[in-house]
């Protein structure tokens, strides 16, 4: 398990004074500010963060060291991370996406189906994007109790009962 969890990203600049457009991936979007300073994926670069106001699809925010629109524009696409110990512990049936990515997925008979490449959400339930040697193309498995009855982070595996015809 990784020690850094992606909690948001920069969607570009906001205005001309160095503010950024911030997307929060936190369950309570405003909570992203409480994890400041955030880091880049390597953990090397630190970004103190202050939300200045809510805007459409996110927040306007100030990042430490960013003073101009050009500096803010240069950060577009930057993913922001918090340390796992800063974040709240989750109930047994909830998981950080970072913990699911890379897990092996087996069917209920023990056959390896593939690995979790990413976790997607397009408005309804989360979907596990699976890839692997036995799959002709990427498969999206609904991340529901019915389709994914077991997630064992300790063993690094998921047991899935995919809907009929999915694989």
C-alpha positions as CSV (number, residue, x, y, z in Angstrom):
1,X,0.0,0.0,0.0
2,X,1.2,3.4,-0.9
3,X,1.7,6.0,1.8
4,X,0.4,8.8,-0.5
5,X,-3.2,9.1,-1.5
6,X,-4.4,11.3,-4.4
7,X,-6.8,13.8,-2.9
8,X,-7.2,16.3,-5.8
9,X,-5.8,17.9,-8.9
10,X,-5.2,21.2,-10.5
11,X,-7.4,22.0,-13.5
12,X,-5.6,25.2,-14.5
13,X,-5.4,28.8,-13.5
14,X,-8.3,30.9,-12.1
15,X,-8.1,34.6,-12.7
16,X,-4.9,36.5,-13.2
17,X,-3.5,36.6,-9.6
18,X,-2.0,33.1,-9.4
19,X,-5.1,31.2,-8.1
20,X,-5.7,27.7,-9.4
21,X,-8.8,25.7,-10.2
22,X,-8.8,22.9,-7.7
23,X,-10.7,19.6,-8.1
24,X,-11.1,17.8,-4.8
25,X,-11.5,14.0,-4.7
26,X,-12.4,14.0,-1.0
27,X,-15.7,12.7,0.2
28,X,-16.3,16.1,1.8
29,X,-14.6,18.3,-0.9
30,X,-13.6,21.1,1.5
31,X,-11.6,18.7,3.6
32,X,-8.8,18.8,1.1
33,X,-7.6,22.1,2.7
34,X,-7.2,20.3,6.1
35,X,-4.5,18.0,4.6
36,X,-2.3,20.9,3.5
37,X,0.5,21.0,2.7
38,X,-0.1,18.5,-0.1
39,X,2.6,17.0,-2.3
40,X,3.2,15.8,-5.8
41,X,3.2,12.1,-6.6
42,X,6.8,11.6,-5.5
43,X,6.2,13.4,-2.2
44,X,9.2,15.7,-2.9
45,X,7.4,18.9,-3.8
46,X,5.2,20.4,-1.1
47,X,2.2,22.7,-1.8
48,X,0.6,24.7,1.1
49,X,-3.0,25.1,0.0
50,X,-5.8,27.6,0.9
51,X,-9.2,27.5,-0.6
52,X,-10.4,31.0,-1.5
53,X,-13.9,30.2,-2.7
54,X,-16.1,27.6,-4.3
55,X,-16.4,27.8,-8.1
56,X,-18.2,25.6,-10.7
57,X,-16.8,22.0,-10.5
58,X,-14.4,22.7,-7.7
59,X,-12.6,25.5,-5.8
60,X,-10.4,28.5,-6.5
61,X,-7.4,28.1,-4.3
62,X,-3.9,29.5,-3.6
63,X,-0.9,27.2,-3.6
64,X,2.2,28.4,-1.8
65,X,4.8,29.8,-4.2
66,X,2.3,30.4,-7.0
67,X,1.9,34.1,-7.7
68,X,1.1,34.5,-11.4
69,X,-1.4,33.1,-13.9
70,X,1.6,31.6,-15.8
71,X,2.8,29.7,-12.8
72,X,-0.8,28.5,-12.1
73,X,-1.2,27.5,-15.8
74,X,2.0,25.5,-15.6
75,X,0.5,23.3,-12.8
76,X,-2.5,22.2,-14.9
77,X,-2.9,18.4,-14.5
78,X,-0.8,18.2,-11.3
79,X,-2.2,15.5,-9.0
80,X,-2.1,16.4,-5.3
81,X,-1.4,13.9,-2.6
82,X,-1.8,13.7,1.2
83,X,-0.1,11.2,3.5
84,X,-2.3,8.2,4.5
85,X,-2.0,9.0,8.2
86,X,-3.5,12.4,7.6
87,X,-6.7,10.9,6.2
88,X,-9.6,9.5,8.1
89,X,-9.8,5.7,8.5
90,X,-12.4,4.2,6.3
91,X,-15.3,1.8,7.2
92,X,-14.6,-1.9,6.3
93,X,-16.5,-1.6,3.0
94,X,-14.8,1.5,1.7
95,X,-11.3,1.7,0.1
96,X,-9.0,4.3,-1.2
97,X,-8.6,3.9,-5.0
98,X,-4.8,3.8,-4.6
99,X,-5.2,0.6,-2.5
100,X,-7.2,-1.2,-5.2
101,X,-5.0,-0.3,-8.2
102,X,-2.7,-3.3,-9.0
103,X,-4.6,-5.9,-7.1
104,X,-5.1,-9.2,-8.8
105,X,-8.8,-10.1,-9.5
106,X,-9.9,-13.7,-9.3
107,X,-13.3,-15.3,-10.1
108,X,-15.2,-17.3,-7.5
109,X,-13.5,-20.5,-8.9
110,X,-10.0,-19.1,-8.3
111,X,-9.2,-18.3,-11.9
112,X,-7.1,-15.1,-12.4
113,X,-9.2,-12.6,-14.4
114,X,-6.7,-9.7,-14.4
115,X,-5.4,-6.8,-12.4
116,X,-7.1,-3.5,-11.5
117,X,-5.6,-0.8,-13.8
118,X,-7.8,2.1,-12.5
119,X,-11.0,2.9,-10.7
120,X,-13.5,4.9,-12.7
121,X,-16.7,6.7,-11.8
122,X,-19.0,8.1,-14.4
123,X,-21.8,9.1,-12.1
124,X,-23.2,5.8,-10.7
125,X,-21.2,3.1,-9.0
126,X,-17.4,2.9,-9.2
127,X,-16.0,0.6,-11.9
128,X,-12.8,-1.4,-11.7
129,X,-10.9,-1.2,-14.9
130,X,-9.3,-4.7,-15.4
131,X,-6.6,-5.7,-17.8
132,X,-4.6,-8.9,-18.1
133,X,-3.3,-11.5,-20.5
134,X,-6.6,-13.5,-20.6
135,X,-8.6,-10.4,-21.6
136,X,-9.0,-9.3,-25.2
137,X,-9.6,-5.7,-24.1
138,X,-10.1,-3.7,-21.0
139,X,-13.1,-4.8,-19.0
140,X,-15.0,-2.5,-16.5
141,X,-16.3,-4.5,-13.5
142,X,-19.0,-2.8,-11.4
143,X,-17.5,-2.3,-7.9
144,X,-20.6,-3.5,-6.0
145,X,-21.0,-6.1,-3.3
146,X,-22.7,-8.4,-5.8
147,X,-20.0,-8.2,-8.4
148,X,-17.0,-7.9,-5.9
149,X,-17.9,-9.8,-2.8
150,X,-14.3,-9.8,-1.4
151,X,-11.5,-7.3,-1.2
152,X,-8.5,-8.6,0.7
153,X,-5.9,-5.8,0.9
154,X,-3.6,-7.9,3.1
155,X,-3.4,-10.7,0.4
156,X,-3.5,-8.2,-2.4
157,X,-6.4,-9.8,-4.1
158,X,-10.1,-9.3,-5.1
159,X,-12.6,-12.1,-5.6
160,X,-15.2,-11.1,-8.2
161,X,-18.5,-12.6,-9.4
162,X,-18.8,-10.7,-12.7
163,X,-22.3,-10.2,-14.2
164,X,-23.1,-12.8,-16.9
165,X,-21.6,-12.1,-20.2
166,X,-19.1,-9.5,-19.0
167,X,-16.0,-11.6,-19.5
